[in-house]
Amino acid sequence: MTQLESARKGIITRQMIEVAEDEGLEPEFVRDLVARGEVVIPRNIHHEFRAIGVGKHLRTKVNANIGASNFHQFLEEEVEKLYTAIRFGADSVMDLSTGTDLDRIRVELLSRCPVMLGTVPIYQVAAEGSILKMDPEQLFEVIEKQAQQGVDFMTLHCGVTRETVRRLRNHNRIEGIVSRGGALLAAWMERTGKENPLYEQFDRVCAILREHDVTLSLGDGLRPGATGDATDRGQIAELLVLGELAQRARELGVQVMIEGPGHVPLDQIEANVKLEKRLCGGAPFYVLGPLTCDVAPGYDHITGAIGGAISAAAGTDFLCYITPAEHLRLPDVDDVREGVIATRIAAHSGDLVKGVRGAKMWNDQMSRYRKALNWQGMYALAMDPDKARRYKEESEAAGSNVCSMCGSLCSINIDNASIKFAKRREAEQAGAHAG
């Protein structure tokens, strides 16, 4: 049985217990959330690692995209990216490779990956031949092969249909279709006149995923790639279809989450989250960014973190990172680190608003260490301990109890001395009165 089917039968699996332990929740509570489809536990039966939950009442999770391309393909570099993402706190990694030897890359990454690993199967189909000549059987064969290899969740663009694409084309978008999977399927449908096989044979898709307990990540193939395109007809038409498919997937025993935009102005983010939750029956929401403006190439990890924080606070469950290389080139190891840290900041900021268990405790303890000028404690709690330590130790105040920003005018040091003096004076006065 899948995690969903087990939960519906009242069974608490080992994976549910692991999620409950890590989140500080009762196993029965996690089981009930899984049964309702509000939490998913993406963990293929062929991939062994400590389970991670995504969804309501849980810590907002962070995904890091890695993967080679036909321009740049070095397996050792992808393995290093994997380790870097995990070291800096990613809960998930997606292999988005589009070059050659894709099975070798995926199997190698899976063998080393102690967190959730996702893929987009249509990339492999496109990489191995012309998408315009695609036989739908190729797509189903790739999905089954990747499921057998141990992929934990798959992005499948089942909502990119002839009708949703028609609605998008009629809305005068600035940037058209920016999702690779969405563009590939739309091109295939528009050239062949046929319907998306992932939509047309959705039950078949679910049968494959159910067999290996692969979580279905319903891709937003028509997501906006420009803030000026956000929340348009194409995006909403696809979301309506995804809501219907999510319900059908659950009926077939498959865990499901929904992917979301994209590029979204600040004032539309919360509405997008609430709309997804309403239309998709509370399914976990997996969002790319969202990026809040379009004019910061080289700094899109910042635009993505701004949108991600607002999105997480509004109820988004899973943030896909954006790196400084977004829109420019394939990210390197340094970009992966920057992207993970920026997105973890966004996720944690959202968790403080959502009241996620443990988030405030971590936050407040850092503040206590700062008040005590406990530098070792601050380093230990920092998202990037090495960078925090390096900045202090490379400064002119390396050996001092204060930092080089305020030096002898450190407000905390002055306040601590004032508090200490006041307490000593109170003690002296109390002793005098007692005498």
C-alpha positions as a Python dict, from the first residue, in 0.01 Angstrom:
ca = {
    (1, 'M'): (0, 0, 0),
    (2, 'T'): (101, 359, -52),
    (3, 'Q'): (139, 595, 244),
    (4, 'L'): (-203, 739, 152),
    (5, 'E'): (-373, 399, 142),
    (6, 'S'): (-213, 295, 471),
    (7, 'A'): (-325, 617, 641),
    (8, 'R'): (-682, 571, 518),
    (9, 'K'): (-685, 223, 671),
    (10, 'G'): (-573, 369, 1004),
    (11, 'I'): (-220, 226, 973),
    (12, 'I'): (73, 429, 1108),
    (13, 'T'): (377, 345, 896),
    (14, 'R'): (742, 376, 996),
    (15, 'Q'): (767, 674, 764),
    (16, 'M'): (480, 850, 942),
    (17, 'I'): (655, 792, 1274),
    (18, 'E'): (979, 939, 1136),
    (19, 'V'): (796, 1248, 1011),
    (20, 'A'): (616, 1286, 1345),
    (21, 'E'): (944, 1260, 1538),
    (22, 'D'): (1117, 1520, 1322),
    (23, 'E'): (824, 1761, 1336),
    (24, 'G'): (746, 1718, 1708),
    (25, 'L'): (396, 1587, 1637),
    (26, 'E'): (198, 1279, 1731),
    (27, 'P'): (207, 993, 1476),
    (28, 'E'): (-173, 972, 1478),
    (29, 'F'): (-192, 1340, 1381),
    (30, 'V'): (47, 1288, 1089),
    (31, 'R'): (-147, 979, 979),
    (32, 'D'): (-472, 1178, 970),
    (33, 'L'): (-310, 1458, 765),
    (34, 'V'): (-179, 1202, 515),
    (35, 'A'): (-521, 1036, 497),
    (36, 'R'): (-681, 1371, 410),
    (37, 'G'): (-419, 1444, 143),
    (38, 'E'): (-298, 1753, 329),
    (39, 'V'): (45, 1595, 388),
    (40, 'V'): (248, 1378, 155),
    (41, 'I'): (553, 1166, 233),
    (42, 'P'): (746, 1138, -95),
    (43, 'R'): (948, 820, -52),
    (44, 'N'): (972, 558, -325),
    (45, 'I'): (974, 200, -193),
    (46, 'H'): (1308, 153, -375),
    (47, 'H'): (1482, 454, -214),
    (48, 'E'): (1591, 413, 148),
    (49, 'F'): (1625, 728, 361),
    (50, 'R'): (1464, 887, 665),
    (51, 'A'): (1121, 1002, 553),
    (52, 'I'): (1036, 1371, 512),
    (53, 'G'): (683, 1509, 515),
    (54, 'V'): (546, 1797, 311),
    (55, 'G'): (225, 1977, 395),
    (56, 'K'): (-2, 2134, 651),
    (57, 'H'): (132, 2192, 1007),
    (58, 'L'): (483, 2083, 900),
    (59, 'R'): (800, 2285, 857),
    (60, 'T'): (817, 2446, 511),
    (61, 'K'): (1050, 2232, 303),
    (62, 'V'): (1315, 2347, 54),
    (63, 'N'): (1408, 2188, -277),
    (64, 'A'): (1729, 2240, -475),
    (65, 'N'): (1737, 2183, -851),
    (66, 'I'): (2054, 2033, -994),
    (67, 'G'): (2130, 1853, -1318),
    (68, 'A'): (2348, 1857, -1626),
    (69, 'S'): (2264, 1994, -1970),
    (70, 'N'): (2381, 1924, -2322),
    (71, 'F'): (2609, 2230, -2287),
    (72, 'H'): (2757, 2133, -1951),
    (73, 'Q'): (2771, 1776, -1823),
    (74, 'F'): (3003, 1654, -1547),
    (75, 'L'): (2875, 1382, -1315),
    (76, 'E'): (3125, 1466, -1040),
    (77, 'E'): (3001, 1825, -1036),
    (78, 'E'): (2639, 1715, -1000),
    (79, 'V'): (2734, 1490, -709),
    (80, 'E'): (2912, 1785, -548),
    (81, 'K'): (2601, 1998, -598),
    (82, 'L'): (2394, 1726, -434),
    (83, 'Y'): (2621, 1717, -129),
    (84, 'T'): (2632, 2098, -112),
    (85, 'A'): (2253, 2127, -122),
    (86, 'I'): (2215, 1871, 157),
    (87, 'R'): (2494, 2022, 366),
    (88, 'F'): (2323, 2359, 368),
    (89, 'G'): (1983, 2222, 455),
    (90, 'A'): (1789, 2121, 143),
    (91, 'D'): (1511, 1872, 218),
    (92, 'S'): (1485, 1763, -142),
    (93, 'V'): (1678, 1761, -467),
    (94, 'M'): (1545, 1747, -821),
    (95, 'D'): (1759, 1605, -1100),
    (96, 'L'): (1666, 1814, -1403),
    (97, 'S'): (1938, 1677, -1631),
    (98, 'T'): (1880, 1718, -2004),
    (99, 'G'): (2209, 1602, -2154),
    (100, 'T'): (2316, 1244, -2224),
    (101, 'D'): (2367, 941, -1997),
    (102, 'L'): (2063, 1052, -1796),
    (103, 'D'): (2002, 712, -1639),
    (104, 'R'): (2362, 694, -1517),
    (105, 'I'): (2339, 1040, -1361),
    (106, 'R'): (2006, 965, -1193),
    (107, 'V'): (2109, 626, -1054),
    (108, 'E'): (2432, 774, -918),
    (109, 'L'): (2251, 1062, -750),
    (110, 'L'): (1985, 830, -603),
    (111, 'S'): (2252, 603, -457),
    (112, 'R'): (2402, 899, -270),
    (113, 'C'): (2087, 1095, -186),
    (114, 'P'): (1962, 1085, 178),
    (115, 'V'): (1663, 1312, 104),
    (116, 'M'): (1372, 1317, -141),
    (117, 'L'): (1471, 1312, -508),
    (118, 'G'): (1242, 1428, -788),
    (119, 'T'): (1254, 1435, -1167),
    (120, 'V'): (1065, 1561, -1472),
    (121, 'P'): (1039, 1251, -1694),
    (122, 'I'): (954, 1435, -2016),
    (123, 'Y'): (1304, 1587, -2010),
    (124, 'Q'): (1452, 1245, -2073),
    (125, 'V'): (1209, 1178, -2357),
    (126, 'A'): (1302, 1509, -2519),
    (127, 'A'): (1674, 1452, -2465),
    (128, 'E'): (1664, 1113, -2636),
    (129, 'G'): (1485, 1226, -2954),
    (130, 'S'): (1268, 1488, -3120),
    (131, 'I'): (974, 1578, -2898),
    (132, 'L'): (763, 1642, -3208),
    (133, 'K'): (801, 1275, -3303),
    (134, 'M'): (728, 1150, -2951),
    (135, 'D'): (532, 828, -2923),
    (136, 'P'): (330, 851, -2597),
    (137, 'E'): (452, 501, -2512),
    (138, 'Q'): (804, 643, -2476),
    (139, 'L'): (680, 878, -2208),
    (140, 'F'): (511, 603, -2009),
    (141, 'E'): (819, 381, -2041),
    (142, 'V'): (1039, 659, -1898),
    (143, 'I'): (798, 721, -1610),
    (144, 'E'): (798, 352, -1522),
    (145, 'K'): (1176, 322, -1551),
    (146, 'Q'): (1237, 620, -1325),
    (147, 'A'): (986, 486, -1072),
    (148, 'Q'): (1170, 153, -1067),
    (149, 'Q'): (1500, 335, -1018),
    (150, 'G'): (1370, 496, -698),
    (151, 'V'): (1256, 849, -785),
    (152, 'D'): (1042, 979, -496),
    (153, 'F'): (830, 1236, -676),
    (154, 'M'): (775, 1326, -1040),
    (155, 'T'): (667, 1649, -1199),
    (156, 'L'): (412, 1555, -1463),
    (157, 'H'): (236, 1829, -1657),
    (158, 'C'): (-102, 1657, -1677),
    (159, 'G'): (-295, 1986, -1682),
    (160, 'V'): (-141, 2112, -2006),
    (161, 'T'): (-433, 2020, -2229),
    (162, 'R'): (-547, 2142, -2567),
    (163, 'E'): (-814, 2351, -2394),
    (164, 'T'): (-586, 2509, -2130),
    (165, 'V'): (-329, 2595, -2396),
    (166, 'R'): (-604, 2752, -2608),
    (167, 'R'): (-706, 2970, -2316),
    (168, 'L'): (-344, 3075, -2261),
    (169, 'R'): (-294, 3164, -2627),
    (170, 'N'): (-605, 3383, -2616),
    (171, 'H'): (-484, 3595, -2324),
    (172, 'N'): (-202, 3785, -2496),
    (173, 'R'): (75, 3677, -2263),
    (174, 'I'): (401, 3870, -2252),
    (175, 'E'): (626, 3566, -2220),
    (176, 'G'): (417, 3270, -2333),
    (177, 'I'): (500, 2925, -2192),
    (178, 'V'): (818, 2924, -1981),
    (179, 'S'): (798, 2576, -1832),
    (180, 'R'): (1016, 2336, -2030),
    (181, 'G'): (773, 2051, -1976),
    (182, 'G'): (478, 2271, -2058),
    (183, 'A'): (641, 2406, -2375),
    (184, 'L'): (736, 2057, -2494),
    (185, 'L'): (386, 1918, -2447),
    (186, 'A'): (216, 2224, -2596),
    (187, 'A'): (441, 2206, -2902),
    (188, 'W'): (367, 1835, -2943),
    (189, 'M'): (-10, 1888, -2914),
    (190, 'E'): (-19, 2188, -3146),
    (191, 'R'): (186, 2007, -3412),
    (192, 'T'): (7, 1671, -3391),
    (193, 'G'): (-344, 1787, -3303),
    (194, 'K'): (-355, 1521, -3030),
    (195, 'E'): (-440, 1550, -2661),
    (196, 'N'): (-178, 1537, -2385),
    (197, 'P'): (-129, 1164, -2312),
    (198, 'L'): (-65, 1238, -1944),
    (199, 'Y'): (-414, 1385, -1922),
    (200, 'E'): (-580, 1142, -2158),
    (201, 'Q'): (-436, 837, -1981),
    (202, 'F'): (-421, 979, -1630),
    (203, 'D'): (-536, 657, -1463),
    (204, 'R'): (-245, 476, -1629),
    (205, 'V'): (-4, 735, -1492),
    (206, 'C'): (-145, 683, -1142),
    (207, 'A'): (-120, 304, -1169),
    (208, 'I'): (254, 329, -1234),
    (209, 'L'): (313, 575, -951),
    (210, 'R'): (99, 381, -704),
    (211, 'E'): (298, 61, -760),
    (212, 'H'): (618, 229, -635),
    (213, 'D'): (454, 489, -407),
    (214, 'V'): (587, 778, -613),
    (215, 'T'): (428, 1109, -519),
    (216, 'L'): (265, 1286, -812),
    (217, 'S'): (373, 1648, -837),
    (218, 'L'): (120, 1801, -1075),
    (219, 'G'): (332, 2044, -1272),
    (220, 'D'): (228, 2398, -1354),
    (221, 'G'): (325, 2386, -1719),
    (222, 'L'): (141, 2710, -1790),
    (223, 'R'): (283, 2905, -1496),
    (224, 'P'): (362, 3273, -1552),
    (225, 'G'): (723, 3351, -1636),
    (226, 'A'): (666, 3726, -1610),
    (227, 'T'): (497, 3912, -1328),
    (228, 'G'): (278, 4076, -1591),
    (229, 'D'): (138, 3732, -1681),
    (230, 'A'): (49, 3623, -1328),
    (231, 'T'): (-297, 3485, -1249),
    (232, 'D'): (-411, 3490, -1612),
    (233, 'R'): (-656, 3262, -1791),
    (234, 'G'): (-400, 3001, -1887),
    (235, 'Q'): (-264, 2964, -1535),
    (236, 'I'): (-608, 2944, -1375),
    (237, 'A'): (-748, 2712, -1643),
    (238, 'E'): (-465, 2469, -1573),
    (239, 'L'): (-512, 2498, -1195),
    (240, 'L'): (-880, 2403, -1232),
    (241, 'V'): (-776, 2088, -1417),
    (242, 'L'): (-510, 2011, -1157),
    (243, 'G'): (-770, 2029, -881),
    (244, 'E'): (-981, 1768, -1056),
    (245, 'L'): (-680, 1546, -1124),
    (246, 'A'): (-562, 1573, -762),
    (247, 'Q'): (-896, 1437, -647),
    (248, 'R'): (-876, 1154, -899),
    (249, 'A'): (-519, 1066, -795),
    (250, 'R'): (-622, 1038, -430),
    (251, 'E'): (-911, 813, -527),
    (252, 'L'): (-656, 588, -697),
    (253, 'G'): (-434, 578, -387),
    (254, 'V'): (-163, 813, -514),
    (255, 'Q'): (-10, 1089, -302),
    (256, 'V'): (-28, 1422, -481),
    (257, 'M'): (99, 1778, -448),
    (258, 'I'): (46, 2080, -671),
    (259, 'E'): (314, 2297, -828),
    (260, 'G'): (267, 2672, -849),
    (261, 'P'): (406, 2989, -1003),
    (262, 'G'): (644, 3129, -1099),
    (263, 'H'): (662, 3507, -1131),
    (264, 'V'): (396, 3676, -917),
    (265, 'P'): (366, 4037, -788),
    (266, 'L'): (366, 4075, -410),
    (267, 'D'): (-2, 4164, -392),
    (268, 'Q'): (-112, 3845, -574),
    (269, 'I'): (90, 3582, -386),
    (270, 'E'): (-147, 3518, -96),
    (271, 'A'): (-446, 3494, -332),
    (272, 'N'): (-262, 3237, -543),
    (273, 'V'): (-193, 3021, -238),
    (274, 'K'): (-550, 3038, -113),
    (275, 'L'): (-683, 2960, -460),
    (276, 'E'): (-467, 2648, -487),
    (277, 'K'): (-571, 2523, -145),
    (278, 'R'): (-938, 2582, -225),
    (279, 'L'): (-941, 2428, -572),
    (280, 'C'): (-710, 2134, -493),
    (281, 'G'): (-862, 2012, -167),
    (282, 'G'): (-581, 2130, 58),
    (283, 'A'): (-311, 1944, -136),
    (284, 'P'): (45, 2051, -45),
    (285, 'F'): (158, 2347, -256),
    (286, 'Y'): (506, 2340, -416),
    (287, 'V'): (612, 2683, -544),
    (288, 'L'): (902, 2801, -759),
    (289, 'G'): (999, 3126, -585),
    (290, 'P'): (775, 3302, -660),
    (291, 'L'): (985, 3582, -806),
    (292, 'T'): (834, 3920, -725),
    (293, 'C'): (994, 4120, -1009),
    (294, 'D'): (1163, 4050, -1341),
    (295, 'V'): (1456, 4293, -1348),
    (296, 'A'): (1717, 4139, -1114),
    (297, 'P'): (1916, 3878, -1311),
    (298, 'G'): (2208, 3770, -1096),
    (299, 'Y'): (2006, 3839, -782),
    (300, 'D'): (1698, 3628, -841),
    (301, 'H'): (1772, 3424, -529),
    (302, 'I'): (1671, 3746, -348),
    (303, 'T'): (1357, 3810, -553),
    (304, 'G'): (1264, 3446, -504),
    (305, 'A'): (1326, 3459, -129),
    (306, 'I'): (1105, 3767, -94),
    (307, 'G'): (820, 3592, -271),
    (308, 'G'): (894, 3263, -98),
    (309, 'A'): (864, 3417, 248),
    (310, 'I'): (525, 3568, 169),
    (311, 'S'): (412, 3247, 2),
    (312, 'A'): (521, 3030, 296),
    (313, 'A'): (352, 3261, 544),
    (314, 'A'): (30, 3232, 340),
    (315, 'G'): (36, 2853, 357),
    (316, 'T'): (274, 2722, 89),
    (317, 'D'): (434, 2396, 202),
    (318, 'F'): (734, 2347, -26),
    (319, 'L'): (967, 2608, -179),
    (320, 'C'): (1183, 2537, -480),
    (321, 'Y'): (1497, 2742, -459),
    (322, 'I'): (1606, 3010, -702),
    (323, 'T'): (1980, 3065, -747),
    (324, 'P'): (2175, 3376, -858),
    (325, 'A'): (2221, 3197, -1192),
    (326, 'E'): (1846, 3184, -1269),
    (327, 'H'): (1770, 3305, -1625),
    (328, 'L'): (2145, 3323, -1700),
    (329, 'R'): (2322, 2985, -1687),
    (330, 'L'): (2342, 2647, -1519),
    (331, 'P'): (2405, 2701, -1146),
    (332, 'D'): (2744, 2599, -1004),
    (333, 'V'): (2819, 2476, -653),
    (334, 'D'): (2837, 2829, -510),
    (335, 'D'): (2502, 2915, -668),
    (336, 'V'): (2349, 2604, -512),
    (337, 'R'): (2470, 2711, -167),
    (338, 'E'): (2338, 3066, -208),
    (339, 'G'): (2006, 2942, -340),
    (340, 'V'): (1950, 2693, -59),
    (341, 'I'): (2037, 2944, 214),
    (342, 'A'): (1818, 3219, 65),
    (343, 'T'): (1525, 2982, 32),
    (344, 'R'): (1571, 2842, 383),
    (345, 'I'): (1553, 3200, 512),
    (346, 'A'): (1224, 3242, 325),
    (347, 'A'): (1089, 2911, 456),
    (348, 'H'): (1182, 2988, 816),
    (349, 'S'): (1034, 3337, 792),
    (350, 'G'): (709, 3180, 679),
    (351, 'D'): (722, 2917, 952),
    (352, 'L'): (741, 3189, 1218),
    (353, 'V'): (414, 3330, 1085),
    (354, 'K'): (249, 2989, 1053),
    (355, 'G'): (347, 2895, 1407),
    (356, 'V'): (531, 2583, 1299),
    (357, 'R'): (655, 2392, 1602),
    (358, 'G'): (1021, 2464, 1678),
    (359, 'A'): (1060, 2766, 1449),
    (360, 'K'): (1015, 3027, 1722),
    (361, 'M'): (1228, 2827, 1965),
    (362, 'W'): (1523, 2829, 1721),
    (363, 'N'): (1472, 3198, 1647),
    (364, 'D'): (1446, 3305, 2013),
    (365, 'Q'): (1748, 3103, 2118),
    (366, 'M'): (1961, 3286, 1862),
    (367, 'S'): (1840, 3615, 2014),
    (368, 'R'): (1936, 3494, 2363),
    (369, 'Y'): (2284, 3405, 2242),
    (370, 'R'): (2317, 3751, 2090),
    (371, 'K'): (2207, 3911, 2413),
    (372, 'A'): (2471, 3708, 2600),
    (373, 'L'): (2734, 3785, 2330),
    (374, 'N'): (2775, 3408, 2308),
    (375, 'W'): (2953, 3382, 1974),
    (376, 'Q'): (2994, 3004, 1975),
    (377, 'G'): (2623, 2965, 2038),
    (378, 'M'): (2542, 3204, 1753),
    (379, 'Y'): (2767, 3013, 1514),
    (380, 'A'): (2606, 2683, 1612),
    (381, 'L'): (2252, 2808, 1539),
    (382, 'A'): (2333, 2997, 1219),
    (383, 'M'): (2202, 2859, 888),
    (384, 'D'): (2557, 2892, 756),
    (385, 'P'): (2784, 2850, 1061),
    (386, 'D'): (3106, 2864, 858),
    (387, 'K'): (3025, 3201, 702),
    (388, 'A'): (2911, 3351, 1031),
    (389, 'R'): (3230, 3239, 1204),
    (390, 'R'): (3450, 3355, 916),
    (391, 'Y'): (3303, 3706, 910),
    (392, 'K'): (3370, 3753, 1281),
    (393, 'E'): (3714, 3595, 1285),
    (394, 'E'): (3836, 3788, 978),
    (395, 'S'): (3739, 4123, 1133),
    (396, 'E'): (3950, 4355, 1350),
    (397, 'A'): (3739, 4245, 1648),
    (398, 'A'): (3823, 3877, 1606),
    (399, 'G'): (3944, 3835, 1963),
    (400, 'S'): (3693, 4072, 2119),
    (401, 'N'): (3360, 4005, 2284),
    (402, 'V'): (3201, 4262, 2049),
    (403, 'C'): (3203, 4297, 1672),
    (404, 'S'): (3372, 4562, 1457),
    (405, 'M'): (3042, 4731, 1365),
    (406, 'C'): (2992, 4913, 1697),
    (407, 'G'): (3312, 4825, 1882),
    (408, 'S'): (3320, 4994, 2223),
    (409, 'L'): (2976, 5142, 2152),
    (410, 'C'): (2812, 4797, 2130),
    (411, 'S'): (2455, 4852, 2247),
    (412, 'I'): (2421, 4499, 2384),
    (413, 'N'): (2746, 4526, 2580),
    (414, 'I'): (2640, 4864, 2721),
    (415, 'D'): (2294, 4733, 2811),
    (416, 'N'): (2435, 4418, 2972),
    (417, 'A'): (2666, 4634, 3185),
    (418, 'S'): (2371, 4856, 3284),
    (419, 'I'): (2161, 4556, 3384),
    (420, 'K'): (2451, 4412, 3583),
    (421, 'F'): (2510, 4745, 3758),
    (422, 'A'): (2139, 4786, 3842),
    (423, 'K'): (2123, 4435, 3990),
    (424, 'R'): (2435, 4497, 4197),
    (425, 'R'): (2299, 4827, 4328),
    (426, 'E'): (1965, 4662, 4416),
    (427, 'A'): (2152, 4391, 4605),
    (428, 'E'): (2359, 4648, 4790),
    (429, 'Q'): (2050, 4850, 4882),
    (430, 'A'): (1867, 4538, 4996),
    (431, 'G'): (2167, 4446, 5212),
    (432, 'A'): (2178, 4795, 5363),
    (433, 'H'): (1809, 4783, 5454),
    (434, 'A'): (1849, 4438, 5606),
    (435, 'G'): (2139, 4567, 5820),
}
